[in-house]
Amino acid sequence: MPVLENARHEAFARAIVEGKSGRAAYAAAGYEAKDRAADANASRLLTNAKVSARVAELKEQAAQGTVMTAREVLEGLSQIGRDNEDVRARLGALGLLGKYHKLFAERHKHTGKNGGPVEVKQYTDIEVARLIGRLLNKVAGASPSKTDGGST
């Protein structure tokens, strides 16, 4: 897409890509509006098909060559892991590569009280229903005696 015919629209799109807020971009484009009016007009400009397409195009141009691809990251880490004389850098790179390739299994040990086994209590259907009823009553602010006859 070529430069927008409307110079103010082009300036607005470039200001947005530079990271300015809608209000600041609107002012940078030479428009005169303040506060809410500037915000509303900037929002309207961003919904303009030509302006939004130009913003997208400018963002794409800005991103080209600046963002590494996943392959480039992996190649860079591989190079560090092979050739760097700094042992810490090599280990760090190799560790990241190992995680990426899922070479290391992360294990978590779950224990109960004082490092013992996890205790599991089995409930009957009636006990589960009572517990749910108590919980619902607690959430609703009702007293337990209204649903289960006051028993605990």
N, C-alpha and C positions, 0 to 999 in steps of 0.2 A: 504494500500500500504506500503510495507516495505521501509526501508531506500534505497535511490538510490545507485546503484552499483558504479557510478562515484562519488567519494568523493567530487570533486569540485562542481558538480551539486548539491549535497546535501547541501554543505556549502552555495552555492548561494541561494538555496531555503530558507534555515533557515535565512539568512541575509535579504532577501526580507520580510519574515514574521516579522522579528524584526523591520521593518520599514525603512530599509536603502534604498537609491535610487538605481536604477539599476547599476549605475556607482560604487557606494560604495560597493554594494553587489558583483559585479564582482571582485573588488579588494580584498574584504574580502575572497573570495573563492580561492584566490591565483593566479588569472590570472594577466598577465601583459599587460595592454593596457591603453592608456590615452585618456582623453577627448572624442571626438566623436567616436573613435574606441571602447572605453569601453562602451559607450552608445549603439552603434550599436550591439555589441556582447551581451550585457545584454538583449537587446530587442529580439535578436535572441534566446537566451536561454529561455526567457519567452514564446516563441512560441513553444518550444519543448514540446511535449505532456506529457512526463514523468515528466519534471520539473514543468510544470504548474499544473499537477495533484497533485504533491507533495506539491506545494505551497498552493493549495486549501485545501489539507488534513491537513497541519500544521496550517493553519488559523482556520479551523474547530476545531481542537484540542485545540487551544489557546482560542477560544470563548466559549467552553463548560464550564459551571459553572461560567463564568464571566459575562454573560449577563442575566439580569432578564427577565423572561417572563412577558407578560402583566398581567397574573394572579398573579404572585408574587408581582408586583407593587401594584395591587389593594388590595391584602391581607395585604401588609405592610401598606398602607394608612388606611385600615380599622382598623388595630391594633392600629395605632396612634390615629385615631379618637375615638376609644373606651377607650383606657387605659392610654393615656398620660396625666399627670397632668398639663402640660404646656398648658394653654388655647389657646395661639396663635398657637401652633403646632396642636392642635386638630382642631381648626377652619380652618387652612390651609389645613389639610388633608381632612376634610369634604367638604370644598369648591372644592378641586380637584375631589373628588369622585362625588360630585353633578354635576360638569361640565361634567365629563365622562358619567354620566347617563342622561345627558341633562335635569336636573331638573330645571335649571334656564334659562329662555328665555332672551336673550340679545335683548334689544329694542333700536332702534335708531329713534330719532325724526328729521325729515327733515323740515326745515322752510325756508321761503323766506327772503326777505329784512326786517331788523329790527324785526325779529321773527315772521313775518306775514306768511300767506300762500304762498306756492310756486306758482309763476305766470307761466302760460302756454300759449304760443301764438300759435294760429292756423294759418297755412300757406296754401295758395292755391297751387295747383300743379305748376302753372306758377311761383309763388314766390319761391317755392322750387327749381325749375329748374334754375332760375336766381341766387339764392344764391349758388347753386352748381357750376354753371358756373363761378361766381366771385371767388369762392374758388379755383377752378382748374386753373383759370388764374393767381391768386396770387401765387400759387405753381409753375406754369410754368414760371412766370415772364412776362406774357403778359399784355397788358393794357386792362381794361374792355371794352373800346369802340369797340374792335374788335368783340365781341360776342353779346352784347345786344344794340348796337346802341348808346352807351354812356349814356343811361339813368341810373338813380340811384334808 
